[in-house]
């Protein structure tokens, strides 16, 4: 998935007031979101210190953090809509003419507008329903957090309308005509669709979702509008249920780790800690054949364990290494291919955001997932290292003196401690996966200020806003996917899926094989988090039923999804790696297949031997 493209049409003089109002609203939202991020970090850090240091747990801290988190998610989603940062597939639209890109841009704004307009009334009803509920620790009415849904939906509706006003009138008229024809067609076909039984799911959740995603509609809104269309056309379910499922999908306290780890990843890069890690690895093994390839893989393992974002991981490692790799004669296509493969390799390295999402929707222990995901990532790194050594044409260099290695180690030691600190705190039960991110943030700030002294405080506010924006886009897609998964479950689809996959020849191995194939495809078109949130609640009970360990299954499907994410021609991760490496996608297209082949073969080995995922579980 890629960020929404910037507006194709320029803002002419007649549209400048609209753009000014939109920017003014966004400016206010960004300041509020930055304060919410700071508040979340402070509240959780105080809670950890009170419990672990002073042995006086604060009973209200988690409740307040959860309440503010829903506000952060919805405000962040609104900022993402204003900035055009909601996840979408841009591969198909990028191949079209400028005229058609303008038309589809108007459609990509029109779909969120319709979806949000349909939810304003139900969101108001949801607030009224929640007003009768009182929070257990703070004794506040539930409407305080429910207002976050109404405010977020209302703000996004306003911003979508402003964005639509900045499109050309012909493009807007065409988008309105398409959506009106779609609505009229579904209304006219409602009796026939209701009579189809579960076959009507193909219309709403395959045809409509697929068409929306391919045409560049943000994935969250493609999910959401298809779900609303299904409920309005074939059921009598009130749309307040959709608002409730959005709330449920976004407000799990486990998911609070998403914005906090995003902020942690930004701080790691801004303080120079990522550069220090890579510099130590380069001094240690950079001189051997394939040494810089090993450094790239090691750097991705270390950084991935901190940021949880593939784009952030690659952006932290590649700019440091690529100039020297080019100087030593490495082919740029090979370099980008290895970078993309290392992104897929590190999907299960904790604290992966996909691991956190799986824990939130399936109930699998996050500590067990963190423990089970580490060794498979290392095995994949070793397999890629063997391939990289065989394919490298790297010019030999002299081994760095021991004194240089020692200085690089001392310089990188504070940074190298961070991933160990994070994993140890979670595994040993000192802090939850959510709380440990605040410890990492505090550690980053202290080390960045006192040791590396590279943190520019002027960058802190943009980092807070970027944290809220990216988190809002991620969390809203989780909420929309949760709504869609609920609709699929209520339709009886999950039971049919369970029977179908449970009858696959080969028992456990057949189920694992078809899951690997399915998630490679899903990863190439949906990316990890929406794919996991949508299908995790459906497939994990099947895995339990046929005796597949849940941690093992999670690791296998996440890695399969990662391969799809970085596989051309649809995988967004591949194009992200090319962009970061400043290499045209065509250059690496012929080079990447051996790396993806090694990843696939090694994944099959990991799937066949559960010990790699479960051997170190308590």
RANORBEL-V124512 format. One record per backbone hydrogen bond with DSSP energy under -0.5 kcal/mol. CO is the residue of the C=O (numbers start at 0). NH is the residue of the N-H. E is the energy in kcal/mol with one decimal. If there is no record, write none. Layout:
{{CO:NH:E} {CO:NH:E}}
This chain:
{{1:87:-1.9} {9:11:-0.9} {11:14:-1.1} {11:15:-0.9} {12:15:-0.6} {14:17:-0.5} {14:18:-2.0} {15:19:-2.5} {16:20:-2.4} {17:21:-2.5} {18:22:-2.5} {19:23:-2.3} {20:24:-2.4} {21:25:-2.5} {22:26:-2.4} {23:27:-1.9} {24:28:-2.4} {25:29:-2.5} {26:30:-1.8} {27:31:-1.9} {28:32:-2.8} {29:33:-2.3} {30:34:-1.8} {31:35:-2.0} {32:36:-2.2} {33:37:-2.1} {34:38:-2.6} {35:39:-2.5} {36:40:-2.2} {37:41:-2.5} {38:42:-2.9} {39:43:-2.3} {40:44:-2.2} {41:45:-2.5} {42:46:-2.2} {43:47:-2.4} {44:48:-2.4} {45:49:-2.7} {46:50:-2.0} {47:51:-3.2} {47:52:-0.5} {48:52:-1.6} {48:53:-1.7} {49:55:-3.5} {56:58:-0.8} {57:60:-0.8} {57:61:-0.5} {59:63:-2.5} {60:64:-2.5} {61:65:-2.4} {62:66:-2.0} {63:67:-2.5} {64:68:-1.8} {65:69:-1.5} {66:70:-1.2} {67:71:-2.5} {68:72:-2.7} {69:73:-2.2} {70:74:-2.6} {71:75:-2.6} {72:76:-2.0} {73:77:-1.8} {74:78:-2.3} {75:79:-2.5} {76:80:-1.8} {77:81:-2.2} {78:82:-2.6} {79:83:-1.0} {79:84:-3.4} {79:85:-0.6} {83:3:-0.7} {86:218:-2.4} {87:1:-5.1} {87:89:-0.6} {89:93:-2.1} {90:94:-0.5} {91:94:-1.2} {92:95:-1.6} {96:100:-2.2} {97:101:-2.1} {98:102:-1.8} {99:103:-2.6} {100:104:-2.1} {101:105:-1.9} {102:106:-1.7} {103:107:-2.6} {104:108:-1.1} {105:109:-2.3} {106:110:-2.4} {107:111:-0.6} {108:112:-1.6} {109:113:-2.4} {110:114:-2.5} {111:115:-2.8} {112:116:-2.2} {113:117:-1.9} {114:118:-0.8} {115:118:-0.6} {115:119:-0.8} {116:119:-0.6} {116:120:-0.5} {117:121:-0.5} {118:122:-2.4} {119:123:-1.8} {120:124:-2.1} {121:125:-2.3} {122:126:-1.8} {123:127:-1.8} {124:128:-2.3} {125:129:-2.2} {126:130:-1.1} {128:131:-1.0} {129:132:-1.6} {129:141:-0.8} {132:141:-3.3} {134:138:-1.2} {139:134:-3.1} {140:143:-1.8} {141:144:-0.5} {141:145:-1.9} {142:146:-2.2} {144:147:-1.2} {144:148:-0.6} {145:148:-1.0} {145:149:-1.4} {146:150:-3.3} {147:151:-2.5} {148:152:-2.6} {149:153:-2.6} {150:154:-2.7} {151:155:-2.6} {152:156:-2.3} {153:157:-2.2} {154:158:-2.6} {155:159:-2.7} {156:160:-2.1} {157:161:-2.2} {158:162:-2.4} {159:163:-2.2} {160:164:-1.9} {161:165:-0.8} {162:165:-0.6} {163:166:-1.7} {167:171:-2.4} {168:172:-2.5} {169:173:-2.2} {170:174:-2.4} {171:175:-2.7} {172:176:-2.3} {173:177:-2.4} {174:178:-2.4} {175:179:-2.5} {176:180:-2.6} {177:181:-2.2} {178:182:-2.5} {179:183:-2.8} {180:184:-2.6} {181:185:-2.3} {182:186:-2.4} {183:187:-2.4} {184:188:-1.9} {185:189:-0.5} {186:189:-0.8} {188:192:-2.9} {189:193:-2.6} {190:194:-1.6} {191:195:-0.6} {192:195:-1.0} {193:196:-0.9} {195:198:-1.4} {196:199:-1.7} {197:200:-1.6} {198:201:-1.3} {198:202:-0.5} {199:202:-0.5} {199:203:-1.7} {200:204:-2.9} {200:205:-0.5} {201:205:-0.7} {201:206:-3.0} {202:207:-2.1} {203:208:-0.9} {205:209:-2.0} {206:210:-2.6} {207:211:-2.5} {208:212:-2.7} {209:213:-2.4} {210:214:-1.9} {211:216:-2.6} {212:215:-1.4} {217:221:-2.1} {218:222:-2.7} {219:223:-2.5} {220:224:-2.7} {221:225:-1.7} {222:226:-2.1} {223:227:-2.5} {224:228:-2.7} {225:229:-2.2} {226:230:-2.4} {227:231:-2.7} {228:232:-2.1} {229:233:-2.4} {230:234:-1.4} {237:240:-1.7} {238:241:-0.7} {238:242:-1.4} {239:243:-2.2} {240:244:-2.5} {241:245:-2.4} {242:246:-2.4} {243:247:-2.8} {244:248:-2.7} {245:249:-1.8} {246:250:-2.1} {251:254:-1.0} {252:255:-1.1} {253:256:-1.7} {254:257:-2.0} {254:258:-0.5} {255:259:-1.3} {256:260:-2.8} {257:261:-2.1} {258:262:-2.4} {259:263:-2.1} {260:264:-2.5} {261:265:-2.0} {262:266:-2.3} {263:267:-2.3} {264:268:-1.6} {265:269:-2.4} {266:270:-2.5} {267:272:-1.1} {267:273:-1.6} {268:271:-0.8} {271:275:-1.8} {272:276:-2.0} {273:277:-2.2} {274:278:-2.4} {275:279:-1.8} {276:280:-2.0} {277:281:-2.4} {278:282:-2.0} {279:283:-2.0} {280:284:-2.6} {281:285:-1.7} {284:287:-1.0} {286:396:-0.9} {287:290:-2.7} {289:293:-2.1} {290:294:-2.3} {291:295:-2.2} {292:296:-2.2} {293:297:-3.0} {294:298:-3.1} {295:299:-2.3} {296:300:-2.0} {297:301:-2.3} {298:302:-3.0} {299:303:-2.3} {300:304:-1.0} {302:305:-2.0} {302:306:-2.3} {303:307:-0.9} {307:352:-0.9} {308:312:-2.6} {309:313:-2.5} {310:314:-2.3} {311:315:-1.6} {312:316:-1.5} {313:317:-2.4} {316:319:-0.8} {316:320:-1.5} {317:321:-3.0} {320:324:-2.4} {321:325:-2.7} {322:326:-2.0} {323:327:-1.6} {324:329:-2.2} {325:328:-1.7} {327:394:-2.3} {330:334:-2.2} {331:335:-2.3} {332:336:-2.1} {333:337:-2.6} {334:338:-2.2} {335:339:-2.8} {336:340:-2.5} {337:341:-2.5} {338:342:-1.6} {339:343:-1.7} {340:344:-2.4} {341:345:-1.7} {343:346:-1.3} {344:347:-0.5} {345:348:-1.3} {347:349:-0.5} {351:355:-1.9} {352:356:-2.4} {353:357:-2.5} {354:358:-2.3} {355:359:-1.8} {356:360:-1.6} {357:361:-2.1} {358:362:-1.5} {364:368:-2.1} {365:369:-2.4} {366:370:-2.1} {367:371:-3.0} {368:372:-1.9} {369:373:-0.6} {370:373:-0.7} {370:374:-0.6} {371:375:-0.6} {372:376:-1.1} {373:377:-1.7} {374:378:-2.6} {375:379:-2.3} {376:380:-2.0} {377:381:-2.3} {378:382:-2.1} {379:383:-2.4} {380:384:-2.2} {381:385:-2.1} {382:386:-1.8} {383:387:-3.0} {384:388:-2.3} {385:389:-1.6} {386:390:-1.6} {387:391:-1.2} {400:403:-0.5} {400:404:-2.2} {401:405:-2.7} {402:406:-2.4} {403:407:-2.5} {404:408:-2.4} {405:409:-2.5} {406:410:-2.5} {407:411:-2.2} {408:412:-1.7} {409:413:-0.6} {411:415:-2.8} {412:416:-1.8} {413:417:-0.6} {414:417:-0.9} {414:418:-0.6} {415:419:-0.8} {416:420:-2.8} {417:421:-2.5} {418:422:-2.3} {419:423:-2.5} {420:424:-2.2} {421:425:-1.6} {422:426:-2.7} {423:427:-2.6} {424:429:-1.4} {424:430:-1.7} {425:428:-1.0} {431:435:-2.8} {432:436:-0.6} {433:436:-0.6} {433:437:-0.6} {434:437:-1.0} {434:438:-1.3} {435:439:-2.3} {436:440:-2.3} {437:441:-2.5} {438:442:-2.6} {439:443:-2.7} {440:444:-2.4} {441:445:-2.3} {442:446:-2.9} {443:447:-3.1} {444:448:-2.0} {445:449:-2.9} {446:450:-2.4} {446:451:-1.9} {447:452:-1.5} {447:453:-0.7} {447:454:-0.7} {453:455:-0.5} {454:456:-0.8} {455:458:-2.5} {456:459:-1.2} {456:460:-0.5} {457:461:-0.5} {458:462:-1.9} {459:463:-2.2} {460:464:-2.3} {461:465:-2.7} {462:466:-2.4} {463:467:-2.1} {464:468:-2.6} {465:469:-2.7} {466:470:-2.3} {467:471:-2.5} {468:472:-2.1} {469:473:-2.2} {470:474:-3.3} {471:475:-2.4} {472:476:-1.4} {473:477:-1.6} {474:478:-2.4} {475:479:-2.6} {476:480:-2.4} {477:481:-2.2} {478:482:-2.0} {479:483:-2.2} {480:484:-2.8} {481:485:-2.2} {482:486:-2.1} {483:487:-2.3} {484:488:-2.3} {485:489:-2.8} {486:490:-1.5} {487:492:-1.6} {487:493:-0.7} {488:491:-1.5} {491:495:-1.7} {492:496:-3.0} {493:497:-2.6} {494:498:-2.2} {495:499:-2.4} {496:500:-3.0} {497:501:-2.2} {498:502:-1.0} {500:503:-1.1} {503:506:-1.1} {505:508:-1.3} {505:509:-0.6} {506:510:-2.3} {507:511:-2.7} {508:512:-2.3} {509:513:-2.4} {510:514:-1.9} {511:515:-2.4} {512:516:-2.1} {513:517:-2.3} {514:518:-2.6} {515:519:-1.8} {516:520:-1.7} {517:521:-2.7} {518:522:-2.5} {519:523:-1.0} {520:524:-0.8} {521:524:-0.8} {521:525:-3.3} {521:526:-0.7} {522:526:-0.5} {526:530:-1.4} {527:531:-2.8} {528:532:-2.8} {529:533:-2.2} {530:534:-2.3} {531:535:-2.5} {532:536:-0.5} {534:538:-2.5} {535:539:-2.5} {538:542:-2.3} {539:543:-2.4} {540:544:-2.2} {541:545:-2.0} {542:547:-2.9} {543:546:-1.1} {546:548:-0.5} {548:552:-2.7} {549:553:-2.5} {550:554:-2.3} {551:555:-2.3} {552:556:-2.5} {553:557:-2.2} {554:558:-2.2} {555:559:-2.1} {556:560:-2.5} {557:561:-2.2} {558:562:-2.0} {559:563:-1.9} {560:564:-2.3} {561:565:-1.5} {563:566:-1.2} {564:572:-1.6} {564:573:-0.9} {565:567:-0.6} {566:570:-2.4} {570:573:-0.6} {570:574:-1.0} {571:575:-2.3} {572:576:-2.4} {573:577:-2.0} {574:578:-2.2} {575:579:-2.6} {576:580:-2.6} {577:581:-0.7} {577:582:-2.5} {578:581:-0.6} {583:586:-1.5} {583:587:-0.9} {584:588:-1.0} {585:589:-0.5} {587:590:-0.7} {587:591:-1.7} {590:594:-0.5} {591:595:-2.3} {592:596:-2.6} {593:597:-2.3} {594:598:-2.2} {595:599:-2.4} {596:600:-2.6} {597:601:-2.5} {598:602:-2.3} {599:603:-2.2} {600:604:-1.7} {601:605:-2.5} {602:606:-2.6} {603:607:-2.0} {604:608:-1.5} {607:609:-0.6} {608:611:-1.5} {609:612:-1.6} {609:613:-2.2} {610:614:-3.0} {613:616:-1.5}}
